[in-house]
């Protein structure tokens, strides 16, 4: 299976801000608790090639990081 390619872009729909994350370290330190599948997050996550990404971070650890 193909992995997402960095940088990862997280676009928060509530205020239309974007975060560009260049590594796993940046992902866990900026998204300490995050689940892209949770509708409450209201965020879109894409990789360098614009592909949709599933991303879950819990307690500073990546649990899911894969293409949708």
Secondary structure as the mmCIF struct_conf table of DSSP 4:
data_model
#
loop_
_struct_conf.conf_type_id
_struct_conf.id
_struct_conf.beg_label_comp_id
_struct_conf.beg_label_asym_id
_struct_conf.beg_label_seq_id
_struct_conf.end_label_comp_id
_struct_conf.end_label_asym_id
_struct_conf.end_label_seq_id
HELX_LH_PP_P HELX_LH_PP_P1 UNK A 2 UNK A 4
BEND BEND1 UNK A 6 UNK A 7
STRN STRN1 UNK A 8 UNK A 12
TURN_TY1_P TURN_TY1_P1 UNK A 13 UNK A 16
STRN STRN2 UNK A 17 UNK A 21
BEND BEND2 UNK A 23 UNK A 23
HELX_RH_AL_P HELX_RH_AL_P1 UNK A 24 UNK A 30
BEND BEND3 UNK A 32 UNK A 33
STRN STRN3 UNK A 34 UNK A 35
TURN_TY1_P TURN_TY1_P2 UNK A 36 UNK A 37
HELX_RH_3T_P HELX_RH_3T_P1 UNK A 39 UNK A 41
STRN STRN4 UNK A 43 UNK A 46
TURN_TY1_P TURN_TY1_P3 UNK A 48 UNK A 49
BEND BEND4 UNK A 50 UNK A 50
STRN STRN5 UNK A 52 UNK A 52
STRN STRN6 UNK A 53 UNK A 58
TURN_TY1_P TURN_TY1_P4 UNK A 59 UNK A 60
STRN STRN7 UNK A 61 UNK A 67
#
